[in-house]
């Protein structure tokens, strides 16, 4: 993590281009930490490297976006079993 004095805050945009976090300091005291924005793909890659998520290997089927969510007149488990056996997965 880089550090930057509050008096040099005008350099902040230039320093953020490297993609590192920057600690803003007022003397010896840290007053803020600035983190550059990441795209969702960059964030997912970072989480995958940390072992916190796994990337999917399959595509989401088209019907997933077209169908309405199921209503649950009974238990969620009963509805899940009904859906599992009524679809061709």
TASULLIN-V825198 format. One record per residue. RES is the residue in one small letter. PSI is psi in radians with two decimals (999 if undefined). OMEGA is omega in whole degrees, -180 to 180 (* if undefined). Layout:
res-><RES | RES>
psi-><PSI | PSI>
omega-><OMEGA | OMEGA>
This chain:
res-><x | x | x | x | x | x | x | x | x | x | x | x | x | x | x | x | x | x | x | x | x | x | x | x | x | x | x | x | x | x | x | x | x | x | x | x | x | x | x | x | x | x | x | x | x | x | x | x | x | x | x | x | x | x | x | x | x | x | x | x | x | x | x | x | x | x | x | x | x | x | x | x | x | x | x | x | x | x | x | x | x | x | x | x | x | x | x | x | x>
psi-><2.29 | 2.76 | 2.58 | 2.31 | 2.58 | -0.53 | -0.39 | 0.39 | -0.36 | -0.39 | -0.05 | -0.87 | -0.67 | -0.73 | -0.57 | -0.36 | -0.40 | -0.23 | 0.19 | 2.72 | 2.60 | 2.24 | 2.13 | 2.22 | 2.52 | 1.61 | -2.10 | -0.15 | 2.25 | 2.18 | -0.33 | 2.73 | 2.21 | 2.21 | 2.25 | 2.60 | 2.40 | 2.66 | 2.86 | -0.63 | -0.73 | -0.71 | -0.73 | -0.73 | -0.75 | -0.80 | -0.62 | -0.71 | -0.57 | -0.13 | 0.29 | -0.39 | 2.84 | 2.41 | 2.46 | 2.69 | -0.23 | 2.79 | 2.61 | 2.27 | 2.60 | -0.64 | -0.39 | -0.65 | -0.28 | -0.56 | 2.61 | 2.65 | 2.55 | 2.60 | 2.60 | 1.48 | -0.39 | -2.61 | 2.72 | -0.67 | -0.79 | -0.73 | -0.71 | -0.81 | -0.71 | -0.84 | -0.70 | -0.75 | -0.21 | -0.07 | 2.69 | 1.58 | 999>
omega-><176 | 173 | -179 | 179 | 180 | 179 | -179 | -175 | 178 | 179 | -174 | -180 | 179 | -179 | -179 | -178 | 179 | 178 | -180 | 172 | 180 | 176 | 176 | -175 | 172 | -173 | -180 | -174 | 175 | -178 | 179 | 173 | -179 | -180 | 179 | -180 | 177 | 174 | -180 | 179 | 178 | -180 | 178 | 177 | 180 | 179 | 178 | 178 | 179 | -180 | -178 | 177 | 171 | 178 | 178 | 179 | -178 | 175 | 178 | -179 | -176 | -177 | -179 | -178 | -175 | -176 | 175 | 177 | -179 | 172 | -176 | 179 | 179 | -177 | 178 | 180 | 179 | 179 | 178 | 179 | 177 | 180 | -178 | -176 | -179 | -179 | 175 | -177 | *>
